[in-house]
Amino acid sequence: MHELAVTEAILEVVLRAAEQESARRVVTINLTIGELSDLKEEWIQRYFDHLARGTTAENARIAVATSVPTFLCDACGEKFSRSLRGVERVECPACGRSSCTLTGGMEYRVENVEIEE
């Protein structure tokens, strides 16, 4: 149910951007959500539809892209990205070691907002 709080934050960002651009209407919100996040696109859209009623963002569509997790190799310092779908173990592409620290993959961000002026 934390999608509600996240969606409230997304709406705040979207409305602020729409106001700065003197938008008549928000058409699409493009989000990137990390592969390891447990945010569900369906629930974000449902909550958004409810929260955005009566605002310039009413009826806006949320489009979600997924980003893969990022890692830092503890052995050689290599920074790399790797999807964890179907992967049993993460190994550094530079040195082959599996001692790596997760540095990203649970975040979400508003990439851009498509508006009508």
CNS distance restraints for C-alpha pairs under 8 A (distance, minus, plus):
assign (resid   2 and name CA) (resid   6 and name CA) 6.44 0.50 0.50
assign (resid   2 and name CA) (resid  39 and name CA) 7.96 0.50 0.50
assign (resid   3 and name CA) (resid   7 and name CA) 5.81 0.50 0.50
assign (resid   3 and name CA) (resid  39 and name CA) 6.20 0.50 0.50
assign (resid   3 and name CA) (resid  40 and name CA) 7.43 0.50 0.50
assign (resid   3 and name CA) (resid  43 and name CA) 6.59 0.50 0.50
assign (resid   3 and name CA) (resid  44 and name CA) 5.83 0.50 0.50
assign (resid   3 and name CA) (resid  47 and name CA) 7.65 0.50 0.50
assign (resid   4 and name CA) (resid   8 and name CA) 6.17 0.50 0.50
assign (resid   4 and name CA) (resid  44 and name CA) 7.15 0.50 0.50
assign (resid   4 and name CA) (resid  47 and name CA) 6.10 0.50 0.50
assign (resid   5 and name CA) (resid   9 and name CA) 6.42 0.50 0.50
assign (resid   6 and name CA) (resid  10 and name CA) 6.25 0.50 0.50
assign (resid   6 and name CA) (resid  44 and name CA) 7.95 0.50 0.50
assign (resid   7 and name CA) (resid  11 and name CA) 6.09 0.50 0.50
assign (resid   7 and name CA) (resid  44 and name CA) 5.87 0.50 0.50
assign (resid   7 and name CA) (resid  47 and name CA) 6.54 0.50 0.50
assign (resid   7 and name CA) (resid  48 and name CA) 6.02 0.50 0.50
assign (resid   8 and name CA) (resid  12 and name CA) 6.33 0.50 0.50
assign (resid   8 and name CA) (resid  48 and name CA) 7.56 0.50 0.50
assign (resid   8 and name CA) (resid  51 and name CA) 7.29 0.50 0.50
assign (resid   9 and name CA) (resid  13 and name CA) 6.44 0.50 0.50
assign (resid  10 and name CA) (resid  14 and name CA) 6.17 0.50 0.50
assign (resid  10 and name CA) (resid 110 and name CA) 7.11 0.50 0.50
assign (resid  11 and name CA) (resid  15 and name CA) 5.99 0.50 0.50
assign (resid  11 and name CA) (resid  48 and name CA) 7.14 0.50 0.50
assign (resid  11 and name CA) (resid  51 and name CA) 7.75 0.50 0.50
assign (resid  11 and name CA) (resid  52 and name CA) 7.15 0.50 0.50
assign (resid  11 and name CA) (resid  57 and name CA) 7.92 0.50 0.50
assign (resid  12 and name CA) (resid  16 and name CA) 6.12 0.50 0.50
assign (resid  13 and name CA) (resid  17 and name CA) 6.21 0.50 0.50
assign (resid  13 and name CA) (resid 110 and name CA) 7.88 0.50 0.50
assign (resid  14 and name CA) (resid  18 and name CA) 6.09 0.50 0.50
assign (resid  14 and name CA) (resid  29 and name CA) 7.58 0.50 0.50
assign (resid  14 and name CA) (resid  57 and name CA) 7.54 0.50 0.50
assign (resid  14 and name CA) (resid 113 and name CA) 6.77 0.50 0.50
assign (resid  15 and name CA) (resid  19 and name CA) 6.07 0.50 0.50
assign (resid  15 and name CA) (resid  55 and name CA) 7.99 0.50 0.50
assign (resid  15 and name CA) (resid  56 and name CA) 7.25 0.50 0.50
assign (resid  15 and name CA) (resid  57 and name CA) 6.99 0.50 0.50
assign (resid  16 and name CA) (resid  20 and name CA) 6.25 0.50 0.50
assign (resid  17 and name CA) (resid  21 and name CA) 6.34 0.50 0.50
assign (resid  17 and name CA) (resid 113 and name CA) 7.56 0.50 0.50
assign (resid  18 and name CA) (resid  22 and name CA) 5.99 0.50 0.50
assign (resid  18 and name CA) (resid  23 and name CA) 4.97 0.50 0.50
assign (resid  18 and name CA) (resid  24 and name CA) 7.90 0.50 0.50
assign (resid  18 and name CA) (resid  25 and name CA) 7.63 0.50 0.50
assign (resid  18 and name CA) (resid  26 and name CA) 6.86 0.50 0.50
assign (resid  18 and name CA) (resid  56 and name CA) 7.51 0.50 0.50
assign (resid  18 and name CA) (resid 113 and name CA) 7.94 0.50 0.50
assign (resid  18 and name CA) (resid 115 and name CA) 7.16 0.50 0.50
assign (resid  19 and name CA) (resid  23 and name CA) 6.17 0.50 0.50
assign (resid  21 and name CA) (resid 117 and name CA) 7.70 0.50 0.50
assign (resid  22 and name CA) (resid 117 and name CA) 6.62 0.50 0.50
assign (resid  23 and name CA) (resid  56 and name CA) 7.48 0.50 0.50
assign (resid  23 and name CA) (resid 115 and name CA) 6.00 0.50 0.50
assign (resid  23 and name CA) (resid 116 and name CA) 5.76 0.50 0.50
assign (resid  23 and name CA) (resid 117 and name CA) 4.61 0.50 0.50
assign (resid  24 and name CA) (resid  56 and name CA) 6.38 0.50 0.50
assign (resid  24 and name CA) (resid 115 and name CA) 7.36 0.50 0.50
assign (resid  24 and name CA) (resid 116 and name CA) 5.61 0.50 0.50
assign (resid  24 and name CA) (resid 117 and name CA) 5.12 0.50 0.50
assign (resid  25 and name CA) (resid  56 and name CA) 4.70 0.50 0.50
assign (resid  25 and name CA) (resid  57 and name CA) 6.06 0.50 0.50
assign (resid  25 and name CA) (resid  58 and name CA) 7.82 0.50 0.50
assign (resid  25 and name CA) (resid 115 and name CA) 5.66 0.50 0.50
assign (resid  25 and name CA) (resid 116 and name CA) 5.18 0.50 0.50
assign (resid  25 and name CA) (resid 117 and name CA) 7.03 0.50 0.50
assign (resid  26 and name CA) (resid  56 and name CA) 5.82 0.50 0.50
assign (resid  26 and name CA) (resid  57 and name CA) 4.70 0.50 0.50
assign (resid  26 and name CA) (resid  58 and name CA) 7.41 0.50 0.50
assign (resid  26 and name CA) (resid  60 and name CA) 5.73 0.50 0.50
assign (resid  26 and name CA) (resid 113 and name CA) 7.06 0.50 0.50
assign (resid  26 and name CA) (resid 114 and name CA) 6.08 0.50 0.50
assign (resid  26 and name CA) (resid 115 and name CA) 4.35 0.50 0.50
assign (resid  26 and name CA) (resid 116 and name CA) 6.34 0.50 0.50
assign (resid  27 and name CA) (resid  57 and name CA) 7.18 0.50 0.50
assign (resid  27 and name CA) (resid  59 and name CA) 7.44 0.50 0.50
assign (resid  27 and name CA) (resid  60 and name CA) 4.70 0.50 0.50
assign (resid  27 and name CA) (resid  61 and name CA) 6.33 0.50 0.50
assign (resid  27 and name CA) (resid 113 and name CA) 7.60 0.50 0.50
assign (resid  27 and name CA) (resid 114 and name CA) 5.43 0.50 0.50
assign (resid  27 and name CA) (resid 115 and name CA) 5.22 0.50 0.50
assign (resid  27 and name CA) (resid 116 and name CA) 6.90 0.50 0.50
assign (resid  28 and name CA) (resid  60 and name CA) 5.24 0.50 0.50
assign (resid  28 and name CA) (resid  61 and name CA) 4.72 0.50 0.50
assign (resid  28 and name CA) (resid  62 and name CA) 5.73 0.50 0.50
assign (resid  28 and name CA) (resid  63 and name CA) 6.94 0.50 0.50
assign (resid  28 and name CA) (resid 113 and name CA) 5.88 0.50 0.50
assign (resid  28 and name CA) (resid 114 and name CA) 4.99 0.50 0.50
assign (resid  28 and name CA) (resid 115 and name CA) 7.09 0.50 0.50
assign (resid  29 and name CA) (resid  60 and name CA) 7.04 0.50 0.50
assign (resid  29 and name CA) (resid  61 and name CA) 6.26 0.50 0.50
assign (resid  29 and name CA) (resid  62 and name CA) 4.81 0.50 0.50
assign (resid  29 and name CA) (resid  63 and name CA) 6.10 0.50 0.50
assign (resid  29 and name CA) (resid 110 and name CA) 7.09 0.50 0.50
assign (resid  29 and name CA) (resid 111 and name CA) 7.80 0.50 0.50
assign (resid  29 and name CA) (resid 112 and name CA) 6.24 0.50 0.50
assign (resid  29 and name CA) (resid 113 and name CA) 4.65 0.50 0.50
assign (resid  29 and name CA) (resid 114 and name CA) 6.34 0.50 0.50
assign (resid  30 and name CA) (resid  62 and name CA) 6.06 0.50 0.50
assign (resid  30 and name CA) (resid  63 and name CA) 4.88 0.50 0.50
assign (resid  30 and name CA) (resid  64 and name CA) 6.01 0.50 0.50
assign (resid  30 and name CA) (resid  65 and name CA) 7.62 0.50 0.50
assign (resid  30 and name CA) (resid 110 and name CA) 6.02 0.50 0.50
assign (resid  30 and name CA) (resid 111 and name CA) 5.49 0.50 0.50
assign (resid  30 and name CA) (resid 112 and name CA) 5.42 0.50 0.50
assign (resid  30 and name CA) (resid 113 and name CA) 6.22 0.50 0.50
assign (resid  31 and name CA) (resid  62 and name CA) 7.10 0.50 0.50
assign (resid  31 and name CA) (resid  63 and name CA) 6.10 0.50 0.50
assign (resid  31 and name CA) (resid  64 and name CA) 4.84 0.50 0.50
assign (resid  31 and name CA) (resid  65 and name CA) 6.20 0.50 0.50
assign (resid  31 and name CA) (resid 108 and name CA) 6.95 0.50 0.50
assign (resid  31 and name CA) (resid 109 and name CA) 5.66 0.50 0.50
assign (resid  31 and name CA) (resid 110 and name CA) 4.60 0.50 0.50
assign (resid  31 and name CA) (resid 111 and name CA) 5.49 0.50 0.50
assign (resid  31 and name CA) (resid 112 and name CA) 7.43 0.50 0.50
assign (resid  32 and name CA) (resid  64 and name CA) 5.65 0.50 0.50
assign (resid  32 and name CA) (resid  65 and name CA) 4.74 0.50 0.50
assign (resid  32 and name CA) (resid  66 and name CA) 5.49 0.50 0.50
assign (resid  32 and name CA) (resid  67 and name CA) 6.42 0.50 0.50
assign (resid  32 and name CA) (resid 108 and name CA) 5.52 0.50 0.50
assign (resid  32 and name CA) (resid 109 and name CA) 5.43 0.50 0.50
assign (resid  32 and name CA) (resid 110 and name CA) 6.56 0.50 0.50
assign (resid  32 and name CA) (resid 111 and name CA) 6.66 0.50 0.50
assign (resid  33 and name CA) (resid  37 and name CA) 6.75 0.50 0.50
assign (resid  33 and name CA) (resid  39 and name CA) 7.63 0.50 0.50
assign (resid  33 and name CA) (resid  64 and name CA) 6.84 0.50 0.50
assign (resid  33 and name CA) (resid  65 and name CA) 6.32 0.50 0.50
assign (resid  33 and name CA) (resid  66 and name CA) 4.99 0.50 0.50
assign (resid  33 and name CA) (resid  67 and name CA) 6.05 0.50 0.50
assign (resid  33 and name CA) (resid 105 and name CA) 7.84 0.50 0.50
assign (resid  33 and name CA) (resid 106 and name CA) 7.15 0.50 0.50
assign (resid  33 and name CA) (resid 107 and name CA) 5.97 0.50 0.50
assign (resid  33 and name CA) (resid 108 and name CA) 4.31 0.50 0.50
assign (resid  33 and name CA) (resid 109 and name CA) 6.69 0.50 0.50
assign (resid  34 and name CA) (resid  66 and name CA) 5.57 0.50 0.50
assign (resid  34 and name CA) (resid  67 and name CA) 4.72 0.50 0.50
assign (resid  34 and name CA) (resid  68 and name CA) 6.11 0.50 0.50
assign (resid  34 and name CA) (resid  69 and name CA) 6.71 0.50 0.50
assign (resid  34 and name CA) (resid 104 and name CA) 7.53 0.50 0.50
assign (resid  34 and name CA) (resid 105 and name CA) 4.25 0.50 0.50
assign (resid  34 and name CA) (resid 106 and name CA) 4.62 0.50 0.50
assign (resid  34 and name CA) (resid 107 and name CA) 5.19 0.50 0.50
assign (resid  34 and name CA) (resid 108 and name CA) 6.13 0.50 0.50
assign (resid  35 and name CA) (resid  66 and name CA) 5.79 0.50 0.50
assign (resid  35 and name CA) (resid  67 and name CA) 5.71 0.50 0.50
assign (resid  35 and name CA) (resid  68 and name CA) 5.42 0.50 0.50
assign (resid  35 and name CA) (resid  69 and name CA) 6.46 0.50 0.50
assign (resid  35 and name CA) (resid  83 and name CA) 7.60 0.50 0.50
assign (resid  35 and name CA) (resid 105 and name CA) 5.63 0.50 0.50
assign (resid  35 and name CA) (resid 106 and name CA) 6.55 0.50 0.50
assign (resid  36 and name CA) (resid  68 and name CA) 7.96 0.50 0.50
assign (resid  36 and name CA) (resid  69 and name CA) 7.06 0.50 0.50
assign (resid  36 and name CA) (resid 105 and name CA) 5.26 0.50 0.50
assign (resid  36 and name CA) (resid 106 and name CA) 4.86 0.50 0.50
assign (resid  37 and name CA) (resid 105 and name CA) 6.78 0.50 0.50
assign (resid  37 and name CA) (resid 106 and name CA) 4.21 0.50 0.50
assign (resid  37 and name CA) (resid 107 and name CA) 6.58 0.50 0.50
assign (resid  37 and name CA) (resid 108 and name CA) 7.95 0.50 0.50
assign (resid  38 and name CA) (resid 106 and name CA) 7.81 0.50 0.50
assign (resid  39 and name CA) (resid  43 and name CA) 7.90 0.50 0.50
assign (resid  39 and name CA) (resid  44 and name CA) 7.58 0.50 0.50
assign (resid  40 and name CA) (resid  44 and name CA) 6.35 0.50 0.50
assign (resid  41 and name CA) (resid  45 and name CA) 6.22 0.50 0.50
assign (resid  41 and name CA) (resid  64 and name CA) 6.92 0.50 0.50
assign (resid  42 and name CA) (resid  46 and name CA) 6.28 0.50 0.50
assign (resid  43 and name CA) (resid  47 and name CA) 6.03 0.50 0.50
assign (resid  44 and name CA) (resid  48 and name CA) 5.91 0.50 0.50
assign (resid  45 and name CA) (resid  49 and name CA) 6.03 0.50 0.50
assign (resid  45 and name CA) (resid  61 and name CA) 7.41 0.50 0.50
assign (resid  45 and name CA) (resid  62 and name CA) 6.23 0.50 0.50
assign (resid  46 and name CA) (resid  50 and name CA) 6.47 0.50 0.50
assign (resid  47 and name CA) (resid  51 and name CA) 6.06 0.50 0.50
assign (resid  48 and name CA) (resid  52 and name CA) 5.71 0.50 0.50
assign (resid  49 and name CA) (resid  53 and name CA) 6.54 0.50 0.50
assign (resid  49 and name CA) (resid  58 and name CA) 6.63 0.50 0.50
assign (resid  49 and name CA) (resid  59 and name CA) 6.46 0.50 0.50
assign (resid  49 and name CA) (resid  60 and name CA) 7.71 0.50 0.50
assign (resid  52 and name CA) (resid  56 and name CA) 7.66 0.50 0.50
assign (resid  52 and name CA) (resid  57 and name CA) 5.60 0.50 0.50
assign (resid  52 and name CA) (resid  58 and name CA) 4.86 0.50 0.50
assign (resid  52 and name CA) (resid  59 and name CA) 7.68 0.50 0.50
assign (resid  53 and name CA) (resid  57 and name CA) 7.58 0.50 0.50
assign (resid  53 and name CA) (resid  58 and name CA) 5.06 0.50 0.50
assign (resid  53 and name CA) (resid  59 and name CA) 7.87 0.50 0.50
assign (resid  54 and name CA) (resid  58 and name CA) 6.22 0.50 0.50
assign (resid  67 and name CA) (resid 105 and name CA) 6.72 0.50 0.50
assign (resid  68 and name CA) (resid  81 and name CA) 6.27 0.50 0.50
assign (resid  68 and name CA) (resid  82 and name CA) 5.95 0.50 0.50
assign (resid  68 and name CA) (resid  83 and name CA) 5.03 0.50 0.50
assign (resid  68 and name CA) (resid  84 and name CA) 7.77 0.50 0.50
assign (resid  68 and name CA) (resid 105 and name CA) 5.91 0.50 0.50
assign (resid  69 and name CA) (resid  81 and name CA) 5.66 0.50 0.50
assign (resid  69 and name CA) (resid  82 and name CA) 5.80 0.50 0.50
assign (resid  69 and name CA) (resid  83 and name CA) 6.10 0.50 0.50
assign (resid  69 and name CA) (resid  84 and name CA) 7.49 0.50 0.50
assign (resid  69 and name CA) (resid 102 and name CA) 7.25 0.50 0.50
assign (resid  69 and name CA) (resid 103 and name CA) 7.42 0.50 0.50
assign (resid  69 and name CA) (resid 104 and name CA) 5.19 0.50 0.50
assign (resid  69 and name CA) (resid 105 and name CA) 3.91 0.50 0.50
assign (resid  69 and name CA) (resid 106 and name CA) 7.59 0.50 0.50
assign (resid  70 and name CA) (resid  79 and name CA) 7.24 0.50 0.50
assign (resid  70 and name CA) (resid  80 and name CA) 5.65 0.50 0.50
assign (resid  70 and name CA) (resid  81 and name CA) 4.25 0.50 0.50
assign (resid  70 and name CA) (resid  82 and name CA) 6.40 0.50 0.50
assign (resid  70 and name CA) (resid 102 and name CA) 6.10 0.50 0.50
assign (resid  70 and name CA) (resid 103 and name CA) 5.39 0.50 0.50
assign (resid  70 and name CA) (resid 104 and name CA) 4.84 0.50 0.50
assign (resid  70 and name CA) (resid 105 and name CA) 6.24 0.50 0.50
assign (resid  71 and name CA) (resid  79 and name CA) 5.74 0.50 0.50
assign (resid  71 and name CA) (resid  80 and name CA) 5.39 0.50 0.50
assign (resid  71 and name CA) (resid  81 and name CA) 6.09 0.50 0.50
assign (resid  71 and name CA) (resid  82 and name CA) 7.73 0.50 0.50
assign (resid  71 and name CA) (resid 100 and name CA) 6.17 0.50 0.50
assign (resid  71 and name CA) (resid 101 and name CA) 5.43 0.50 0.50
assign (resid  71 and name CA) (resid 102 and name CA) 4.55 0.50 0.50
assign (resid  71 and name CA) (resid 103 and name CA) 5.13 0.50 0.50
assign (resid  71 and name CA) (resid 104 and name CA) 6.96 0.50 0.50
assign (resid  72 and name CA) (resid  77 and name CA) 5.90 0.50 0.50
assign (resid  72 and name CA) (resid  78 and name CA) 5.70 0.50 0.50
assign (resid  72 and name CA) (resid  79 and name CA) 4.60 0.50 0.50
assign (resid  72 and name CA) (resid  80 and name CA) 6.55 0.50 0.50
assign (resid  72 and name CA) (resid 100 and name CA) 5.51 0.50 0.50
assign (resid  72 and name CA) (resid 101 and name CA) 5.19 0.50 0.50
assign (resid  72 and name CA) (resid 102 and name CA) 6.58 0.50 0.50
assign (resid  72 and name CA) (resid 103 and name CA) 6.65 0.50 0.50
assign (resid  73 and name CA) (resid  77 and name CA) 4.83 0.50 0.50
assign (resid  73 and name CA) (resid  78 and name CA) 5.20 0.50 0.50
assign (resid  73 and name CA) (resid  79 and name CA) 6.51 0.50 0.50
assign (resid  73 and name CA) (resid  92 and name CA) 6.05 0.50 0.50
assign (resid  73 and name CA) (resid  97 and name CA) 7.60 0.50 0.50
assign (resid  73 and name CA) (resid  98 and name CA) 7.71 0.50 0.50
assign (resid  73 and name CA) (resid  99 and name CA) 6.28 0.50 0.50
assign (resid  73 and name CA) (resid 100 and name CA) 4.33 0.50 0.50
assign (resid  73 and name CA) (resid 101 and name CA) 6.36 0.50 0.50
assign (resid  74 and name CA) (resid  99 and name CA) 5.62 0.50 0.50
assign (resid  74 and name CA) (resid 100 and name CA) 5.17 0.50 0.50
assign (resid  74 and name CA) (resid 101 and name CA) 6.64 0.50 0.50
assign (resid  75 and name CA) (resid  95 and name CA) 7.96 0.50 0.50
assign (resid  75 and name CA) (resid  97 and name CA) 7.06 0.50 0.50
assign (resid  75 and name CA) (resid  99 and name CA) 6.87 0.50 0.50
assign (resid  75 and name CA) (resid 100 and name CA) 7.79 0.50 0.50
assign (resid  76 and name CA) (resid  94 and name CA) 7.86 0.50 0.50
assign (resid  76 and name CA) (resid  95 and name CA) 6.97 0.50 0.50
assign (resid  78 and name CA) (resid  92 and name CA) 7.24 0.50 0.50
assign (resid  78 and name CA) (resid  94 and name CA) 6.73 0.50 0.50
assign (resid  80 and name CA) (resid  92 and name CA) 7.53 0.50 0.50
assign (resid  80 and name CA) (resid  93 and name CA) 7.67 0.50 0.50
assign (resid  82 and name CA) (resid  90 and name CA) 7.69 0.50 0.50
assign (resid  83 and name CA) (resid  87 and name CA) 7.66 0.50 0.50
assign (resid  84 and name CA) (resid  88 and name CA) 7.77 0.50 0.50
assign (resid  84 and name CA) (resid  90 and name CA) 7.82 0.50 0.50
assign (resid  89 and name CA) (resid  98 and name CA) 7.15 0.50 0.50
assign (resid  90 and name CA) (resid  98 and name CA) 5.72 0.50 0.50
assign (resid  90 and name CA) (resid 100 and name CA) 7.45 0.50 0.50
assign (resid  91 and name CA) (resid  96 and name CA) 5.31 0.50 0.50
assign (resid  91 and name CA) (resid  97 and name CA) 5.34 0.50 0.50
assign (resid  91 and name CA) (resid  98 and name CA) 4.28 0.50 0.50
assign (resid  91 and name CA) (resid  99 and name CA) 7.42 0.50 0.50
assign (resid  91 and name CA) (resid 100 and name CA) 7.40 0.50 0.50
assign (resid  92 and name CA) (resid  96 and name CA) 4.74 0.50 0.50
assign (resid  92 and name CA) (resid  97 and name CA) 5.42 0.50 0.50
assign (resid  92 and name CA) (resid  98 and name CA) 6.19 0.50 0.50
assign (resid  92 and name CA) (resid 100 and name CA) 7.25 0.50 0.50
